[in-house]
Structures are given as structure tokens and as C-alpha cells.
Amino acid sequence: MRILLVYPQYPDTFWSFKHALKFISKKAAFPPLGLLTVAAMLPKVWEKKLIDMNITNLSGRDIKWADYVFISAMAVQKESVRYIINKCKGFNVKIVAGGPLFTTGYQEFDGVDHFVLNEAEITLPHFLKDLENQCAKHVYTSDRWPDIRTTPIPRWELADMARYSSLSVQYSRGCPFDCEFCDITVLNGRVPRTKDKDQLLRELDALYNRGWRSSVFIVDDNFIGNKRKLKEEILPAIIEWMKKKKYPFALFTEASINLSDDEKLMRLMVEANFNTVFVGIETPNEESLTECGKFQNKNRDLVASVKKLQNHGLEVQGGFILGFDSDPHSIFENQISFIQRSGIVTAMVGLLNAPPGTKLYRRLKSESRLLLNFSGDNTDCSINFIPKMNHETLINGYKSVLDTIYSPKQYYERAITFLKEYKPRAGKLVRPQLQHLVAFARSVWILGIKEKGREYYWRLLAWTLARRPRLFPLSVRLAIYGFHFRKVLKGHTEASALN
């Protein structure tokens, strides 16, 4: 059997980092970890080939080579998925589809021969057995959560690792919290399921042994879901591994804000060479936090919590949401003020949307407020429900927030606010590589000479050299990120004007 694993293309989003990646001659931020893991679950005697459409084109020759095309996707990749299905059908090749997009909405897609939904550790073996017996069904699903200690190491040899800026591993699935707008508990449950330390270290070894020496994203939606196991088993093991290997990877992940309440956990993460964490801040408005069930963010000084993480050596990237029923008209200025004061440089502000299957989706449906245009990209000015706030007021306010926080003046000021607070451990910064020198040279030309607002770029670099020279590479990286965010914002603004 010959299997073509196809990963759809992402649109130009805040998290694609498409415009930033050009500075280091990379094509995509992350590889398709799910498809590489599925490849490891398929019979060893089968031939396998990976096409990641974010780094290469899908050709007719590739499709004709295959007996089956396997697709895995998230909601934001929907348009590319439809293109792949149509192209494969043109060559009469059978399609197997799975992943979050299909698990919560497979009924939307005609032309797929077999849907292998939910988590592949449970549903894929049933499909493979039926396929062998020539009685494969159209849909495979399960309401059980698998033990991910059985999950194999991804087939990294299928990926062109040099084309990515970061590689990735997974340690856990599930989140103990249950925010109304989030589909993580729909897809992975509320009880965090984790891998053992030996299994996680084998996955890190797999990257190390293939020569990788850069950043690694631990893709968990909430890395600290089981804090006791992290502190007693996982992080001490990673720390020891990092020491033996001379710190080959800089790690980053996602976590809830209550990480800032645990001094030991923050210290261990930084010792394990974590330097960045994404946190869902959502909103400084307490009523909106109550509305969406984000109780872990309530009754605390959120700016102080962010600065505590920064002071411990963790750069905080933040997610923010506008469009809650409880949002007052002052929310736009309040979000701007919070983001600027917090020093969260990478601040992804999106409009509230209701992913299928979430509590928010069900509530809005019961209130007859649900619309059908869910794009999966909450930064493209689309919203799939009727908001309480006047729609035009919401969209204009949203655009004003983005225009403000990503304008060169405010963006570079926020970078300096962060650099004042950030205290990385000595000796744990990523060593400069040739690609970093090339990126700096390109940033001088594009950000320091060509782009409007270049005086703020030079002000940031001068401040860093004078006050925090050790953080100069980080300062350049943040400047490049800002260029990407402005390009994406411009594209979304122009697209919404046309619509």
C-alpha cells in the first residue's frame, strides 16, 4: 500500500509567521505532528510520503502515486482541504480524513471516502483492520480517551526538517478548565492525559539524533494540567537530559495563567530551558471572564501575573478576545492599555467565535444567534454569531485595537517594556547561528531602512545595546515579529474592505 499524507495550507494568519520566516529562509513554523504520528501507526511495510502544502506543492504525480491520501486539518485550513479533496477526486484516489476539522464537522465534506475521527490511537486500528478485510466503513468515531503512553514516536524521516523554524512534541492532551468558547475539552477531554518521562525523552532524542539544534514547541494546550507530575517527574528528567546534551533545544509551550502562582514550577521550567509560554489572557474585563467561564483568570492582577512570569525568565505570548456579551464599549481602550502595560509583545487579539461542539456554540444556537460563517481564523474580522454589541461598533473597535498595538510606535514601546522585565537565567540563551545573522541583516534593510516607523526600530536596538545587550538577538526577533503582524493586519484590513 502506498500512502500520501497531505497537510493543507494555512492562510496568512498571525500564527503562521509567514512574513517573519522569510528573514531566516524557512517555509513554515511547525511540521504536521499529527500526520507524522499517524504515519508511525500505519503498517511498517506500507510506503509513505508526506506533502506539507505549507512548504511544497501537491502535484498530480504525487496523487497518482498513492493508493490512499490521508488528510489531517484544523478549521483554519478548510479552504485548502476542499482544494485537496477536489484534486484527489480528479485522479480517482481514495481519501481518508481525520483531525480536529473533521472530528467536529465531517458532515460538511463530500468526496471523502473514510473519516477516521477523534483520536487515532483508538479509531485508526479499527479502520486498518476493516480495510484489510475489505469492509472499511465511511465513519469511525469513539467517545473514549486513549492512553497516550501507547502513542508511537513520529516518523520524522518523512519531514524535511530544515524547512521549519521549530519542531514539536506532545506531552499531554486535555485541559482541566472548561472555558465556554474553547473546543479543547470537546476534542481531548478535561482530565489531562500524559506521557511518561522516558517516552518524552525518547521523543526529544529522536529530534536530537536527527541533528536538530533549535527550538522545540511542546504543543499541549495546557502544559501544566498535571502540575504534580511535572514537578516530581517530567521537568527533573528534562533538566537532566538538557545538561547531558548541553542544552540543544529552547522549549516553549502553552499554559494557563495560574502558572504564575507556582514558584517551583516556574523555576523548574526555566531550568529545563523553557523560555516562552503562550497564555490565554482573553480580557481584563471581569464580567466577560465570568461569562466565558475563565475562572482561573479572575480575582487577580493579570498584569502582575504576566510580569511575574517574565521576571522568572519566561516570555509571555498572549491571546486576547473581543466580542463577549459582557464587553462594555470601553473594552477597546482597556485592551490596548492592558497589552501595553503588560509588555506582551506577541499579543494575538481575535474576535470571539463559537467553534462547533463548544458550550458557546450550543448556547448561541439555543438563542438563535448562530451564523454559519466559521472560518477558524479569529483574526480575519469574521464572527459566526450575532453579537450583543452593535456589529459595526465591534468591528471598528477591533480594528482600532490592532491598528494601535501593532503600529511601530506602540509595538516597539511594548518590546522595551518587556525587555525591562525579562530575566532569563544566565547561560541559557540560544546560541546565535548563521541564519540569525542573515535575519539581522535583512531586518536592518527592511525594518531599519525601507519601512515607515524605522526610527522606532533603531530606538529599540539602541536601547537594547545600551541597557540589555545580552538580549539583542531577542530584540531583533521581536522586531521581525512586528513586521509579520503588520503585514497580516494590512492583508486582513484590505480583504474586509473588499467584502
N, C-alpha and C positions, 0 to 999 in steps of 0.2 A: 504494500500500500504506500502511496506517495501523498504526503500531507503538506499543503501550503498553509502556513499560519500567517494571516494578514492582520496587521494592526492599522486601523483607519487613521486618517489625517486629522489633526486638531485644527480648528480655526485659529485665527490670530487673537489669542486671549492674553490676559495679564500673566497667567501662569505658564504660557508656552515659552516665554523668554526668547522668542524668535529673534527679535532685533538685538538683544544682548548677546546671543550666541554667536552672531556674526563676528563679534570682536575677537572671539577665540577660535573661529573657524570650526564650530560644531554645528550639527544639524538639528539636534533635539536635546531636550533637558534630561529625559529619562527613557530607558528602554521599556518595552511591554512585559513587565514582570509576570503578569498573569499568563500570557501566552507561552512564555518560556517555561513556566511551571507546568502548564498543561502538556507541553511537549515532553516533559520528563515523565508524565503519567501514561503516555502512549507506548505501545509495544516497541521494544528496542529495535526490532528488525525492520520497522517501517522507516522509510526515508522521510526526512523532514527538512523544510526550508522556511525561513522567516522573511517576510516582506513587511517592514515598518514604513508605511507611506509618509511618515514624517522625515525620513532620510533618503528614501528611494521611491521610484515609480513602480506601480503594479503593471506589468506588461502582459500581453496576451500569451506570450511564450511561457511565462510563469504559470498562468492559469491552466493552459493546455497540458503542462507537465503533471498537474495534480490529479489525483483521484477524488480528493475532498479538499475544500477550502474551509479552514477554521477561522472564524472571526470572533474577536472579543472587543467590547467597546463600552465607553461611558456615554452618558446622554449628550455631552457636548460634541461628540463625534458623529451624530446622527446623519448629517448630510453626506459625509464620506462613506458611511455604511451603506446608504442607498446606492451610491455610485458603485461600490464594490459588488453588491448583490446584482445589480443590472449587468455589470460587466461579466460576472461569472456565469450568469444565465445565458449570456450571448454565446458562451462556449459550452453550454450544457454540462457544466461541472457542478456537482452537488455541494451544498453549503451546510456547515454546522456552525451554529451561533450560540454564544454564551456571554457572561459578564453582566455588569450592572444594568446597562441599557436594556438588554433583552429580558433580564430577570423581572424587571418592573413594568415592561411594556412590549413583550414579544408580539402581541396581537397586532401591532402597528406595521409589521413587516411581512409582506408577501414575498415569495420566492425562496425562502429559507427551507431547506429540506428537514433539518433536525435542530431543535432548540434544546441545548443542554444547560439548564438554568441552575440558579442558586450556586452552591459551592461544588467545584468539580470533584473534590475528593469523594463525594457521595454519588453524584449523578453521572459522572463520566464513566465509571466502571460498568454501570447498567447499560449505557449506550453501547459501549465497546462489546459487551457480551452479546447484546441483541444484534449488533452489526455482524459479528462473527457468525451468528445463527441466521442471518439474512431476514431478520424480523424487526429491524430498527423502527421505533415509533417516532412520531412527529415532535412530541414534547416530553422532556424528562425534567422532573422537578422534585423537591423534597422540602419538608418542614423541619428537618433535623440539622443540627450544627455539627460538623465533623471535628474530630480531634486533629488539630493541625500539626501535632507531633508526628503524624504519618506523612506529611507533605514532603515530596522529594526536593532535592536541590535543583534549581532551574537549569535548563540546558544553555549555558552561557555561550557555548561554542557556536550556536546558531546566530548570535548577535554580533554585529560589527561594533564592538565596544568603543573603538576610538572615535566614533561619530557622536557619542553622547558626552554631555558635560558632567553627569553624575550617573552612578549605578545605584541599584536599590536592593534591599532585602526586606522581608516581612518577619516581624517577631510575634505580633498578636493580631487578633480580629475581635471586633466588638467594642462597645463603649458602655460604661456603667451609667452614663447620663442619657436622658431621653428628650432632647430638645425638639420642639414641635416641628420645626422646619427641616430636620435632618433625617436622611434616609439610611444612615449607618446602622441603626438598630433594626431597620427593616431588612437590610441585606445581611447583617452579621450578628445581630442579637445584642443583648445588654450585658451578658456575662462574658468578660474578656477571656478568650482562649489563647493560650500562649505556647510557644515552643520552649524546649529545654535549652540550657546553656550550651551543651555540646552540639546540638543541632544548629543553633545560631552561629556558633564559632565555625562549624563546617561550612556554612554559607559564606561567612567572611573569608575563610580560607580559599573557597572556590574563586572569589574575586581576586584575592591576593596572588594566588598561584597562576592566574592568567595575566599577571603583570599590572593590575590596576593600582594606581597610586594617587588617587584624588578623592573627591567627596563621595559619600555613600548616604543615600536617603533611606531611613527606616520608615517605611510607608504607612505604618499604623495610624489609624485615625485618632487614637488616643494612646500614646506610648505608655502613659503612666496609669493605665486602667487597673493594673495589679501592682501597686507600689511596693508591697512587702517582698514579692518575688524579685522585683528589680533590685531592691536594696540588698537582699540577702544572697541572691544567686547570680542574676544576669549581669548587672553592672560590675561587680567584682571580677567576674570572668572576662568581660570585655577589657577591663583595665589591665589585667594581667596579660591578655593577648596583645593589646596595644604596646605594652612595654617590651614584650619579646620581639615584636615585629617593627619596633621603632616608629610607631605612630604613622602607619601608611595612609590612613583614611581620616578625613574630617567628617564627623557624623552630624546629621540633622534629622529632625522628626517633627511630629505634631503632638501637642499635649494641651490639656485643659489648664486654666489659669491657677488652679489650686496647687500646681507645681511650685508656685512661689511661696507656699506655706510650709514647704518641707526642705529645711536647710540641708539635711543629709542627702536627700535625693538630688538636689541641685548640684551639690559638691561632687557626688559620685558621677553624675552625667558629664560634668566638665572634665573630671579626671579620666573618663572613658573617651574623651576627645569629641564630645558634642560641642558644637559652637553656635548652633542656630536652632530655634524652635518656633513653629507656627502655632499661634494661639487664636482661638475664636473669641474675640472680644465682643463683637456684634454691635453693641450700642452702649453709650454712657447713660441712657435713659432707663431708670429702674423699673418703670411701669412696663416698658417694652420687654425687659428681661423677664419679668413675671409672666407676661403674656405668652412668651415662647418657651417657658419652662427652663430658662438658662439660670437655674438657681445657684450654680457654683460661682457665677459672676456677681451675684447680688451681695449687698451689705458689705462691700469692701471698697477701698480706694484703688480703683483699677490702674490709675497712673502709677501709684506707689508699687503695686504688684508687678507691673511691667518693669519699672526701674530696678526692682529687686532682682529680677531675672537677669537684666543687663549687668548689674553690679556683680553678679556671680559668674559672668563670662558667657552668657547666652544672648545672642542677638535675637530679638523678638520680631517675627513677622506676624502681622495681624490681619484677621478677617473682620470686616465691618458690614453691617446690613442696614439699609434704609427701606422703609415701606411697611413697618409694623402698624397695626391698627392704633396702637397707643402712642405713636410718634407725634409729638407736638410740632408746630411749624418752626419752632426754634431748633429742631433737631439738626438741621444742616450746619448751622453755625457751631452747635455743640460738638458735632462730629469733627469738624475742622479743628476746633480748639483742642479737643482731646488728642487727636492724632499728632498735632504739632507739639503739644506739651509732653506726650509720652515718648517722643523720639522713635516711634515705629516707622522706619524709613519705608520698608516694603509693606504698605498698607493697602490691602485689596478691599475696596469698598464696592459692594454689589447691591442690587435691588433684591428684595425678598421675592423668592419664587417658591412654589409648592411642588416638590418632586413627587411623582406618583408613589402611592403607598404610605406616605408620611401622615402623621396626625394632622398636620396643617392642611394637607390635600383633602382629607376626609372632612375636616371642619368646614373648609371653604365650599366643598361640594354640597354639604348639607345646608349651607347658607345661600346656595345658588350664585356664588361669586366666582366660580372657577371658569377659566378660559382655557383654550386648547393649545396655545402657542408656547409650550415649554421648550426652550432652546437648550437648556442645560448650562448656558453661559450667563451668569448673573451680572456680568459687566457690559452686556451689549444693549442696555437700555430697554430690554423687553421684560415684561412681567405677565405671569399667567393667571392673574386673578384681578378682580375689581377692588382696588384699594379704598380704604376709608377716606384718606386724603384725596383731594382733587388730583386726578391723574397728571394733568399738565403741571400743577404745582410740584408734585413729587418728581417728575422727570427733570424739570428745570432746576429744582433744588439739588437733585442728584448730580447733574452735570456741573453745577456750581461748586460742589464739593470736590469733584475730580479736577476741575479746572484750577482750583485753588491749591490743593495739596500736591499736585504734580507740576505746577508752574515752577520754573527753575528757582526763583527766589525762595519760596516756601519749602521746596523739596530739599535744597542744599542746606537751608537753615535747620531742617529736621535732622539731616545727616549729622550736622555738628552737635545738635542736642544729644543724639545717640552716642556719638564718639566721646562726649564728655562723661557719659555714664558707664560705658562698656569697659569691663575689666577682665580681659582674658588672662588665663593662667600663663605664667612665664614659660616660654619654650614650646607652646602648643599651637602656634600659628602655622598655617600651611606654608610650606617652603615655596618660594617663587619658582615657576617653571618658564620655559621659553614662551609658551602661549600667553602667560601673564604679561611678559614684556611686550609681546606683539599687541595685546589688548590695550596696554597703556599707551603705546604709540598711536594706535587708532583712536583712542579716546582723546588724545591731545588734538588730533586733526579734526575729528568730528565734533566733539563737545567743547574743545578749547578754542577752536578757530572758526568752524563753519556755523555752529548752532547759535541761535539767539539765546541770550541769557548766559553767554560764555563767561562773563565776569564772575558769576557765582560759582562756576566750576573751578576757576583759578583761586577764588577765595577759599573754597573747601580744601583744595590741595595745599595751599599756603598755610592755612590754619593747622592742618594735619601735620605737615612737616615741622611746624614751629612747636606744636603742643603735644601731639601723639605720633611721632614719626614711625613708631613700630606698627601703627595701624594704617600706614599709607596704602598697602595693597587692598585692604578692605575699603578704604575711602574711594579708590578708583573703581572697585567693583560696584559700590553703591551708586556712583555717578553713572556708570554704564546701565545699571538697572533703571535709573530715572529716564534715560533716553528711551529704553524699551517701553516704559509705561506711557510716556508722552506720545510715542508712535501709535500704540494701541488705542489710546484715548482719542487721538486725531482720527483714526480709522473708524471707530465706533460713532464719533460725532458726525462724520461725513455720511456714514451709512444711515444713521437715524434721520438726518436732514433730507435724504433722498426718499425715505419712507413717509 
